[in-house]
């Protein structure tokens, strides 16, 4: 049995190394489409099994041509980080250990690592040390945890037990969010049964208007949840947390902060001012893949009041052991069974330390600023946003040329950025999220955009 594992792990490690050693110079877009991948994998389930080496060889041959080079230092699509080697190593160990991280006393090794990682995160981000931390799949689910905890708490304050009686027939919750919130907030609210938010207009950088938030809250009554934003998807801007949280709490509202990538600004000494006051919120959401650069499947949900978090997600059965103290991990998140996704967070924080995390987050911001300066010098280019964090929105004199620019970059293959629309303009959005994006990567990016611009519109 052990020899079977040895052979598979050795061969798989060699395949993984070959991928990791080559992606930096390999074209970023996938070479094959999904139909070709499916054909190579086989559309019909085989009648008989196959040799494991042959299975993995077939898997690699079919899938790798359809992979995107997300780990490239010049990948700026959506908001996707890379993976630190230490985080990858820890993640492989999590798979090898194969522990269910849902029960505290049953799997103390991985749960202990996750609890320490949670304590370190609260310290790094300057959030209340008494808050509780849950590890989930990503930022959408982390947002959902915060909103469900908030839903349970504001209804309890209104005299309604949603866990016992459900939402139907109870007081309607006013869910309020800025006009430029991320769509994951809407999806999380849908999961929580809150419906579409009442939207508050945003300013020119996408920050919620605190004066209009006050008016919106004053226009109604009853339980309310307000969603704020740490890091606008296009501009990178941060809401005025001190003003907005004070206004929301005056109205008795629960305040949730969507900080999918921006919450990490609270760990950087020169960027911490962007998050000033956010520690007074009631819940926060972030994704360790986006900025901390651990592998996918590592969202983080934080709730200031552990009882509110537990009250929303706790469930008990006779066959489940009760922890000697504290709450089980499954009492904080929607999953009763899950992999120990917090372990790579512990490993990455232990490797970087406080100063290393500070330097990482600051380096991402500095690279975005350098990229914006270089791109702004190219003919016909305007940077629409104030580059305060990691987002850069490039616009051209002719909106119709943005699609051509994106296509030219993808065809050349060394740089990937996402087309979008912001402030009624077509934009090419660069999200600097990869730990490996340095001065060389920035210079190569600017050169590639210069060449692509010439292809789109020779001047």
ZAMARGU-4260 file (C-alpha; in steps of 0.2 Angstrom, whole numbers, plus 5000, padded with zeros to 4 digits):
<rodrens>
0) 5000/5000/5000 | 5014/5012/5005 | 5023/5008/4989 | 5008/5013/4979 | 5007/5030/4987
5) 5026/5032/4984 | 5026/5029/4966 | 5011/5040/4963 | 5017/5054/4973 | 5034/5054/4965
10) 5027/5054/4948 | 5014/5067/4952 | 5028/5078/4960 | 5038/5077/4944 | 5023/5082/4933
15) 5019/5097/4945 | 5037/5103/4945 | 5037/5103/4926 | 5022/5113/4926 | 5028/5125/4939
20) 5045/5127/4931 | 5038/5132/4914 | 5023/5143/4917 | 5032/5159/4918 | 5037/5159/4900
25) 5023/5149/4893 | 5009/5159/4885 | 4996/5163/4898 | 4979/5159/4889 | 4975/5141/4887
30) 4980/5133/4871 | 4965/5122/4869 | 4946/5124/4872 | 4935/5114/4883 | 4928/5103/4869
35) 4946/5097/4865 | 4949/5094/4883 | 4934/5083/4885 | 4938/5074/4869 | 4955/5069/4876
40) 4948/5064/4893 | 4934/5053/4885 | 4916/5057/4884 | 4910/5040/4890 | 4915/5031/4906
45) 4926/5016/4902 | 4919/4999/4906 | 4936/4993/4914 | 4948/5002/4925 | 4966/5007/4920
50) 4984/5008/4926 | 4985/5023/4938 | 5001/5029/4929 | 4991/5029/4912 | 4977/5038/4920
55) 4988/5052/4927 | 4997/5053/4911 | 4981/5055/4901 | 4975/5068/4913 | 4990/5078/4912
60) 4990/5077/4893 | 4972/5082/4891 | 4971/5095/4904 | 4987/5105/4904 | 4984/5112/4886
65) 4968/5119/4893 | 4976/5128/4908 | 4978/5146/4910 | 4994/5153/4917 | 4986/5161/4932
70) 5002/5160/4942 | 5012/5171/4930 | 5019/5187/4937 | 5010/5195/4922 | 4993/5188/4925
75) 4981/5202/4930 | 4965/5195/4926 | 4950/5196/4938 | 4957/5196/4955 | 4968/5180/4956
80) 4984/5178/4966 | 4997/5165/4963 | 5004/5152/4976 | 5019/5154/4987 | 5029/5138/4987
85) 5027/5136/5006 | 5008/5137/5004 | 5008/5124/4990 | 5018/5112/5001 | 5006/5114/5016
90) 4991/5112/5004 | 4999/5095/4998 | 5001/5090/5016 | 4983/5094/5019 | 4978/5082/5005
95) 4990/5069/5011 | 4984/5070/5029 | 4965/5070/5023 | 4958/5076/5040 | 4940/5082/5042
100) 4943/5100/5050 | 4925/5101/5055 | 4927/5094/5073 | 4939/5102/5086 | 4943/5087/5097
105) 4943/5074/5084 | 4956/5082/5073 | 4966/5093/5085 | 4982/5094/5074 | 4974/5103/5059
110) 4961/5112/5069 | 4975/5119/5081 | 4984/5125/5066 | 4968/5134/5059 | 4965/5142/5076
115) 4982/5149/5078 | 4981/5155/5060 | 4964/5164/5064 | 4972/5172/5080 | 4987/5178/5069
120) 4975/5185/5056 | 4965/5195/5069 | 4982/5202/5075 | 4989/5206/5058 | 4973/5215/5052
125) 4970/5224/5068 | 4953/5216/5071 | 4945/5213/5088 | 4955/5198/5096 | 4938/5192/5103
130) 4931/5189/5085 | 4930/5172/5078 | 4937/5165/5062 | 4930/5152/5050 | 4938/5145/5034
135) 4927/5143/5019 | 4929/5141/5000 | 4931/5159/4995 | 4925/5177/4997 | 4907/5174/4991
140) 4905/5161/5005 | 4914/5172/5017 | 4902/5186/5013 | 4887/5174/5015 | 4893/5169/5033
145) 4894/5187/5038 | 4877/5191/5031 | 4869/5175/5039 | 4876/5179/5055 | 4870/5197/5054
150) 4853/5191/5048 | 4851/5179/5063 | 4857/5193/5075 | 4846/5207/5069 | 4831/5196/5069
155) 4834/5190/5086 | 4835/5208/5092 | 4818/5211/5084 | 4811/5196/5093 | 4811/5183/5079
160) 4820/5167/5080 | 4825/5163/5062 | 4833/5146/5066 | 4816/5140/5073 | 4804/5149/5063
165) 4812/5153/5046 | 4812/5169/5037 | 4793/5168/5031 | 4782/5179/5042 | 4796/5187/5051
170) 4802/5206/5050 | 4809/5210/5033 | 4827/5215/5034 | 4833/5230/5025 | 4848/5225/5016
175) 4858/5240/5011 | 4874/5241/5000 | 4884/5253/4989 | 4880/5255/4971 | 4897/5248/4966
180) 4897/5233/4977 | 4905/5217/4971 | 4892/5205/4963 | 4897/5192/4976 | 4888/5202/4989
185) 4872/5201/4979 | 4875/5182/4977 | 4878/5180/4996 | 4863/5190/5000 | 4853/5179/4989
190) 4859/5163/4998 | 4855/5172/5015 | 4837/5176/5009 | 4839/5195/5010 | 4835/5198/4992
195) 4842/5212/4981 | 4850/5227/4991 | 4843/5244/4993 | 4858/5253/4984 | 4866/5269/4990
200) 4875/5279/4976 | 4894/5279/4976 | 4906/5293/4973 | 4918/5294/4958 | 4929/5281/4964
205) 4916/5269/4969 | 4915/5273/4988 | 4898/5273/4996 | 4891/5290/5000 | 4890/5291/5019
210) 4877/5306/5018 | 4866/5296/5007 | 4868/5280/5018 | 4862/5291/5032 | 4846/5296/5022
215) 4843/5278/5017 | 4843/5272/5034 | 4832/5286/5041 | 4819/5282/5027 | 4815/5265/5034
220) 4814/5256/5051 | 4816/5238/5057 | 4831/5226/5056 | 4845/5232/5044 | 4861/5225/5037
225) 4874/5237/5029 | 4887/5230/5017 | 4903/5240/5015 | 4918/5238/5004 | 4937/5236/5007
230) 4944/5237/4989 | 4933/5242/4975 | 4934/5230/4960 | 4939/5243/4948 | 4947/5257/4957
235) 4953/5248/4973 | 4945/5262/4983 | 4939/5259/5001 | 4923/5265/5009 | 4924/5278/5023
240) 4923/5265/5037 | 4923/5277/5052 | 4909/5288/5045 | 4898/5274/5037 | 4900/5262/5052
245) 4895/5275/5064 | 4880/5280/5054 | 4874/5262/5052 | 4877/5258/5071 | 4867/5273/5076
250) 4852/5265/5066 | 4855/5249/5074 | 4861/5240/5058 | 4873/5226/5057 | 4889/5231/5047
255) 4897/5218/5036 | 4914/5222/5026 | 4917/5214/5009 | 4936/5214/5009 | 4939/5200/4996
260) 4957/5207/4992 | 4957/5224/5001 | 4955/5218/5019 | 4974/5214/5018 | 4978/5233/5017
265) 4975/5232/5036 | 4991/5222/5037 | 5002/5235/5028 | 5009/5249/5038 | 5009/5262/5024
270) 4992/5256/5018 | 4983/5253/5034 | 4975/5271/5033 | 4964/5264/5020 | 4955/5253/5032
275) 4954/5265/5046 | 4939/5262/5057 | 4934/5245/5049 | 4938/5236/5066 | 4921/5243/5072
280) 4911/5233/5060 | 4902/5217/5065 | 4909/5205/5051 | 4922/5204/5038 | 4926/5193/5023
285) 4942/5190/5013 | 4951/5177/5002 | 4968/5171/5006 | 4971/5166/4988 | 4969/5184/4981
290) 4982/5193/4991 | 4991/5181/5003 | 4994/5169/4988 | 4989/5153/4995 | 4981/5140/4984
295) 4962/5141/4980 | 4949/5136/4992 | 4953/5148/5006 | 4940/5161/5010 | 4940/5168/5028
300) 4925/5173/5037 | 4927/5184/5053 | 4913/5188/5065 | 4915/5200/5080 | 4903/5191/5091
305) 4907/5172/5092 | 4890/5169/5099 | 4882/5177/5084 | 4892/5166/5072 | 4888/5151/5082
310) 4870/5155/5084 | 4869/5155/5065 | 4878/5139/5060 | 4878/5128/5076 | 4869/5111/5075
315) 4871/5096/5086 | 4868/5077/5084 | 4870/5063/5096 | 4884/5055/5085 | 4894/5071/5085
320) 4906/5074/5100 | 4905/5090/5109 | 4921/5100/5111 | 4928/5101/5128 | 4929/5120/5126
325) 4925/5133/5113 | 4915/5129/5097 | 4918/5116/5084 | 4924/5123/5067 | 4908/5117/5059
330) 4898/5128/5070 | 4906/5144/5062 | 4903/5140/5043 | 4891/5131/5032 | 4901/5115/5030
335) 4901/5101/5043 | 4914/5092/5033 | 4929/5100/5025 | 4947/5100/5021 | 4959/5109/5033
340) 4960/5124/5021 | 4967/5135/5035 | 4983/5126/5037 | 4991/5134/5021 | 4987/5151/5029
345) 4996/5146/5045 | 5011/5140/5035 | 5012/5156/5024 | 5010/5168/5039 | 5023/5158/5049
350) 5035/5159/5034 | 5032/5178/5030 | 5030/5184/5048 | 5022/5201/5052 | 5035/5211/5042
355) 5034/5199/5027 | 5015/5201/5026 | 5018/5220/5027 | 5031/5219/5013 | 5020/5208/5002
360) 5005/5219/5003 | 5015/5235/5000 | 5024/5227/4985 | 5008/5223/4977 | 5002/5241/4979
365) 5019/5248/4973 | 5018/5237/4958 | 5001/5243/4953 | 5007/5261/4955 | 5022/5258/4944
370) 5011/5249/4931 | 4999/5264/4931 | 5013/5277/4929 | 5020/5267/4914 | 5004/5264/4906
375) 4999/5282/4907 | 5014/5287/4897 | 5008/5276/4882 | 4999/5286/4868 | 4980/5287/4869
380) 4980/5279/4887 | 4971/5286/4902 | 4971/5278/4919 | 4953/5281/4926 | 4955/5277/4944
385) 4966/5284/4958 | 4978/5270/4961 | 4977/5268/4980 | 4979/5249/4981 | 4981/5235/4968
390) 4969/5240/4954 | 4973/5249/4938 | 4959/5253/4925 | 4966/5258/4908 | 4954/5267/4895
395) 4958/5272/4877 | 4952/5287/4867 | 4940/5275/4858 | 4930/5263/4869 | 4929/5251/4854
400) 4948/5248/4854 | 4948/5241/4872 | 4942/5224/4865 | 4955/5224/4852 | 4968/5228/4864
405) 4963/5214/4876 | 4963/5202/4861 | 4980/5207/4855 | 4987/5204/4872 | 4979/5187/4873
410) 4986/5183/4856 | 5003/5188/4860 | 5001/5178/4877 | 5014/5186/4889 | 5001/5197/4898
415) 4983/5194/4903 | 4971/5208/4909 | 4952/5208/4910 | 4941/5219/4899 | 4927/5228/4909
420) 4916/5243/4910 | 4918/5257/4923 | 4911/5275/4924 | 4902/5272/4907 | 4919/5268/4899
425) 4926/5252/4892 | 4942/5248/4902 | 4956/5235/4903 | 4958/5231/4921 | 4974/5226/4929
430) 4973/5217/4946 | 4990/5216/4954 | 4988/5201/4965 | 5003/5189/4962 | 5018/5189/4974
435) 5030/5187/4959 | 5025/5203/4950 | 5040/5214/4952 | 5049/5228/4942 | 5054/5216/4928
440) 5036/5210/4926 | 5029/5227/4926 | 5042/5233/4913 | 5037/5218/4902 | 5019/5222/4904
445) 5021/5240/4899 | 5031/5234/4884 | 5018/5221/4879 | 5004/5234/4880 | 5014/5246/4869
450) 5016/5233/4856 | 4998/5228/4857 | 4992/5246/4855 | 5002/5248/4839 | 4993/5232/4832
455) 4976/5239/4837 | 4978/5257/4831 | 4995/5261/4822 | 4999/5279/4825
</rodrens>
